[in-house]
Amino acid sequence: MANKALVIPFKGASLELQTRGIPTPGSDQVVVRNHAVAINFIDNLQRNFGFKVPLYPIVIGADVSGVVQAVGEDVKNIKPGDRVAGYAFAGQGAFQEYTLLRNGGIVTLPSRTTFAEGAVLPMAIATSGVAIFLRMEIPWGPRLSPQNGIFFVHGASSSVGSAAVQLAKILGFEVFATAGNKNREFVKKLGANEVWDHRDGALVEKIVNAAAGRVIKYSFAAVSMGGASQVVARVLSAANSGRECKARLCVTTPWDEKEAVPEDIELTQTLASAAVTENNKFGVWLFNEFLKEKLESGEYVPSPEIKIIEGGLENGVVSALDTYRNGVSATKIVVPLIK
């Protein structure tokens, strides 16, 4: 059997539909027949600029859902025939008919969760999960300790931000968040206690007043570019003024080197691939234990709103990439590959 794939043959080249062989899983890998893929910010960076592309030719795309075809000998938690969603890493990307996934980034889906809904999960969960549990060092494992205090999410209506809101709420935090005014109610439905317009000139003052003297120890800039990380830093410094403890700020893109990191802030950066590379054991727990349970119970819901673009590999993926590049808000673009 053949495997149709969208391939970038060399840097700067357009995506080309090619025929490849169906991959064979290694000991800790799974082969999935893809039913739907979703678009992420990094996809256009890789397509247009070769961002973090290890070598060419390459198949890109990180978010995929489908049916397991084969598993490696060391994979015990997933079996052929399972409906799954998974995080595809560079070189084994989502934009093809069959994708090779590592078992650290795969969740089996409840019967009520569609493939389109499943496709919105992997990148968002990996990015926010690594931020919360690995970078901020909030304990993880089978027996989670209930958390308290305030967790602040900036850019909460994005796919990564909406995942962080839900994870923080599940852990027991009081969630403060920012989003555009039109997305305020959406973010509150996900579990945020307070939501402010990220463009509000009095944002820092309003959050400090809402904290009412309490420390904001944890914060996640799901949207970090264009000075967003620095806005979060100002909130933390103002809310925690006079305290000896450092607040933890995790960002999704690098801090602007032209600006000094405030001394009262411990800065880290999340990386989705850490869930399937440097800490695969964590990835197995995050996806096919924690997330699986929360999807089944309804405590976690796929978010944000899905925009379907038809056309499959041949036409849909490129159209979806262009649509994403032109701007979306509180929306995840999904391309079905199988009707």
PEDA-V325889 format. One record per backbone hydrogen bond with DSSP energy under -1.0 kcal/mol. CO is the residue of the C=O (numbers start at 0). NH is the residue of the N-H. If there is no record, write none. Layout:
BEGIN
co->(CO:CO)
nh->(NH:NH)
END
This chain:
BEGIN
co->(2:3:4:6:7:9:15:17:19:25:26:27:28:29:30:30:31:32:34:34:35:36:39:40:41:42:43:44:44:45:49:57:58:59:60:61:62:63:64:64:65:66:67:69:71:78:81:82:83:84:85:88:93:94:96:98:100:101:104:106:109:113:114:117:120:121:122:123:124:125:126:127:128:129:129:130:131:148:149:150:151:152:153:153:154:157:158:159:160:161:162:163:164:165:166:167:168:170:173:174:174:175:176:177:179:180:182:183:184:185:186:187:193:195:196:199:201:202:203:204:205:206:207:210:216:217:218:219:219:223:224:226:227:228:229:230:231:232:233:234:235:239:246:247:248:249:250:255:261:263:265:267:270:271:272:272:273:278:279:280:281:282:283:284:284:285:286:288:289:290:291:292:293:304:306:310:311:314:315:316:317:318:319:320:321:323:329:331:332:333:334)
nh->(19:96:17:15:57:12:6:4:2:28:73:102:71:100:68:69:98:66:336:337:64:334:42:44:45:46:47:48:50:49:52:7:92:94:93:87:37:85:34:35:83:32:80:30:74:81:67:108:65:106:63:91:95:5:33:31:29:104:86:84:112:117:118:120:124:125:126:127:128:129:130:131:132:133:134:135:137:173:217:175:219:177:221:222:157:161:162:163:164:165:166:167:168:169:170:172:171:146:150:192:193:152:195:155:182:183:186:187:188:189:191:190:176:178:199:202:205:206:207:208:209:210:211:213:247:151:249:153:221:228:227:230:231:232:233:234:235:236:237:238:239:242:265:218:267:220:269:258:264:246:248:250:273:274:275:276:278:282:283:284:285:286:287:288:289:290:291:292:293:294:295:296:299:331:333:314:316:318:319:320:321:322:323:324:325:326:304:306:38:308:36)
END
